[in-house]
Amino acid sequence: LSTGDPDPRLLPALAPAFAEAARAADARPVLYGQEPLDAEFARLARAAFLADGVPAGPLAATSGSLDAIERVLAAHLRPGDALAVEDPGWGSLLDLVPALGLRPLPVAVDDEGPLPGEIRRAVAEGARAVVLTCRAQNPTGAAVSAERARELREVLAAHPEVLLVEDDHGHGIVAPPPHPLAGTTTHWAFVRSVAKAYGPDLRVAVVTGDAVTLDRLRGRQRLGPGWVSLLLQRAVAALWRAGTPGLAEVARAYDERREALIRALEARGVAARGVGGLNVWVPVPDETRAVSALLQAGWGTAPGARFRLGAPPGVRITVSPLSPDDLEPLADAVAEAVRPSRGVRYD
């Protein structure tokens, strides 16, 4: 329960999509200097963005969300710049920030997303960019609500010079639509990955944003990998065309597991969070003790330190592998693990 992976049983079969993509590749091989975006991939991505209220903008394909976020940040920021990040937040992003020489400014998150006052404070402290998650936030499962989006837009509209990056990795595993902030600032990017809905090994994300940001991203990409394989793009396009009905069932399956675990924990007096996505966040008094106790009971969970800067301790539980028979024993083990240690008394 520690990996954050999707349930392999809920991933679609890839063979038909790749067979279709391979036929197109055989008929028209991709050579150097050709358009780096497959036309059908771009058409479907753009239609989905517009349907979700993301402003029209140029598109690029990247090798996953983190690749897109790194390229966007590198397009605008320099070592020493401050960046507002969710706390707790995605561990890989928290690792990327110092690797780029940036300075993280933690922003607290509740079930409706980043707190507006925290974003306002971070900008006042010099944040040149803000990275936030639309829905299925990792690790807390938070989702930006319509009201919270309105409040955040007001904060960011007062600082149009701030770079805004939105991560929508929950696309395809979360039923409610996102409430994007895209376009509120001069420079922005909206990133949508296929990893959770279709499988991490596809390594495909689509990003849109303002013209300057996307031009810099694509220009730098040309000097590295060049482009994301059109074979992959065409396979993803085939999955997008075929996957809409099944994705509703996938979202429902994750909702049922997550909500059932939260209810079981609540019945035992244990508070837990998880509005959407694959994970449940459980506040604990002692992460080391909680993770060790759960491991001893047969459950592997992720320590919150992997996802925190200044936020209180917690444990992340990925619900993907859970069956109905797992819920009660897991909830019992968590309830025991979060009890404060009684220590040893010496008389």
N, C-alpha and C positions, 0 to 999 in steps of 0.2 A: 504493500500500500504506500510505498515511498517514491515511486518513480515519476508520477504525473503522466503516465502513458494512457492513451485511449484503450478501450477494450478491443482486442483483436477480433472478437466475435461480432463486433458492431461495425467493423471496417468493411467497405464494399470490396467485391472481387475486382482485382486490377487487370486480369487477363483480357477481358473484352475491350477495355479502354485502351490498353496498349496495343492490342491487335489492330484496332481502328487507327491509332496513331501511326503504327508501323506501316500500314497500307498507304497512308498519305506520304510517309517518308520515302517509301519505295517509288511511289509515283512521281514525287517531286523532292529529291534530296536537297537538304539545306546546305548551302555553301557559304564561304566567307563573304562578308559584305552585304548579306541579305538583311531584311527587316528583322530585328531581334524579337519582335512580338508576333505570335500567331494571331491571325485576324479574328478567328472565332473565339480564342481565349480572351482577346482584348474586348470583343463585343460583349461576351457574357459577363466579364468582370465589370465593365462599364455599366451595363444594365443593372447589375446587382448593387453597385455603389449608388447609382441614381435612385433606385427603389428604396434604399435605406437613408436617403437624405444627404449623402456625401456629394459635395459640389463637383461638377464636371471639371476634369483636369487631365493632363497627360498621364500615361500609364507606364509602368516598368514591371518586369518580373525579376524577382530576386530568389536567392537560395534560402528561403525561409524568412521568418519574421526578424530574427536577430541580425541577419545579413542586411535586411532593409534598414533597420533602425541604426545599425552602425554606419551605413553609408550616408544616411540622412544627417546624423549627428556630425560626421566628418565633413559634410558639405558646408556646414555653417559654424561649427565650434572649433576652438583651438585649445591646446593644453592649458589648464588653469581655469577655464571657464566653469561656471557653476551650472548644474543641471538639477531640476526638481524631479524626484522619483518617488513612487509610491512606497510607503513603509507601513506594514510589510509589503514586499513586492517581488517580482520575478527575479530569482536568484541569478540567472544568466545575465540579465541586464545589470544587476548590481555588480557583477564581476566585470562586465564590459566597461563600466564608467571609469574605474581607475586605470584599466588597460589603455583607454584613450587619453589618459592624463586629465580627466575631468573631475570636478569636485561635486559630490552628491549632496543635495539638500533634501532631507527626508520630508515627505508629505503624508500625514495620517490619512487613513482610508476607513470609511464605514461601509455599510452594505450598499449604499447608493453611490459609492465611488469616492474620489479624493474630496476632502473638505475644502470648500471655497476659501475659507480663512487661511488655511494652510498654503494654498496656492498663492494667495495674496502676499503672505509673509515671505514665501520663497522668492517671489519676484522682487519684493522689496529688499531682500538680502542679496540680490544680484543674479538670480537664475536667468540665464540666457535662453533656456529651453525647458520645456515640460514634456515628460513622457507619461502617458496614462493609458489605462486599459478600459475599453468600452464595456466589456462584459466578460463573465467567467474569469475574473481577475485571479491571478496566481500569486499567493496561495489562498486568499480569503473567499473567492467566489463572488466578489462584489460586482455589481452592474450599475453603470451610470444611469440614473433615472431621468425622466423628462424634466422634472423640476431641478434636479442637480445640474443637468446639462445647461439649463437656462441660467442658473447662478454662476456656473463656471464660465459661460460665454461672457457674462457681464464683467467678470474679473479680467479675463484675457483681452476683451475688447479695449480695455483701458491701457493695454500694453501690447500694441500691435507688432512691436519689434521682437517679441518673444517667439521662438520657434516652437510649434506645437506638433507633437508626434503621438498618434493614437494607434494602439495595438488592438486589432480585432481577431485574435487567434481563436476566439470562441465561435466564429462563423461555422455553422453546420452542426454544432452540438448544443446550441442554446436556442430555445424557441423564440423568446421575445426579441424584437429588432433592436439594433443599437440606437443610441441617441448621440450622433456625432457632433463634435465641436468644430470640425474641419471648416476652414475658411474664415474663422474668427480673427486670426492673425495674418500678417502678410505672408509669412512662410509657414507651411504646414505639410504634413504627410499623414496619410491614412493607410495602414498596413493590414492586409488580410491574408492569413496563412491557411493552407489546406491540411496542415499536419494532424490536427486533432480529429478532423472529420474523415480524412481519407488515408492517413498514415504518415508518420514522420519521415519515412524514407523517400517520399516524393520530393522533399526539399524544394518546394515551390511556394512563393508568396507573391501577391500582386500588390503594388503600391501606387497610389495616386497622390497628387499634391499640387502645389503651385508650380508654375513653369520654371522658375529659377531652380528650385530644389530638385525637380525631376531632371532638368538638364544637367545639373552637376552630378547627380547620382548616375545617370546613364553614361555620362562622359568618363567618369572614373571607372565604371564597370567595364567599359570598352578596353581600358588599359590593364584589366585583370583577367577575369574569366571570359570576358567578351559578351556573353549572353547566357541565359538559362536555356538549356536544351529545348528546342521546339518540339521534340518528341515528348518530353515531359509536359510542356504546355498543352499539346494536343490531347494527351491522355487526361489531363485535368479538365480540359474543356468537355471531353466525353463524359467524365464523371459528373461534372456540373449539369450537363443536359439530362443525365439519367438519374441523378441522385436526389432530387427534391422531395419526392414522397417518402423515401427511406430516411431522410435526415430528420423529419418530424418524429419518427419512431425512435431514432437514436437519441434525440434531445429528451424525449419522454423517459427513456430507459435510464439515462444519467440522473434526471430529476428524481425519479422514483428511488434510486439507490441513495442519493444524497439526502433527500428529505427523510427517508426512513431512518438513516443513521442519526440525523439530527434529532428526530423524535425519540429514538431509543436513548440517546444521550440525555436529552431533556428529562425523560422519565427517571433518570438516575441522578438528577441534579447537576448535570454537567452542561455548561454553556458551550455552544458551537456556532460557527458561522458558515454560510455557503448558499448564496442566492442562486448561483448558476455554475455550470461547468462540472469539472471532474473532481474537485477537491473540497474538503471540509477542514476548516481551521479551528483548532481547539486551544484556547488559552490555557496555560499550565503554570503552576508556580515554579517548577524546576524542569527545564527541558531535558537535561541529562538523565534525571531520574525517570521521567515519563517515558522517554524513548527506550531506556534500558529495561524498564518494567514491561513495556509492551513487547519488546523483543523476546524477553524471557517467557512471556505468555504466548509467543508464536506469531506476533504481528510486527512487521517491519514498517515503520513510519519515518517521515522526514522531520528532523529537528528544525525548529523555526529559525535558528541562527542563520541558516542558509538563505533566509528571505528577509532578514531584519537589519535595520541600522540602529534605530533607537526605540522601536516598538517593543511592547512587553513580550515576554516569552510565549511560545505556542508550539503546537505540533501540527504538521500538515498530513492529512489522511486522504489518499486518492481512492475514490470509490469504485473505479473501473473494475477491479477484480472481484468485487463483493457479490455474493449470492445471498438470497433471503436467509439461508441458514447461518450465514456469518454474522448477521446483525447483532443478535443478542449476546453471543460470546464476545464479540468485539467491544460492544458497549460496556459490558461488565469489566473487561480488561482496561478500557480507557478510564472508567470511573475509579478503578483501583489505582491506576497509574497517576491520576491527577491529585489524589489525596496528598496533602502536605505530609512530609516525612515527620514521624513522631520523634525521631532521634533516639539517643540512648541516654538513660538517666544513671548518673553515678552518685551513690550515697556514701 
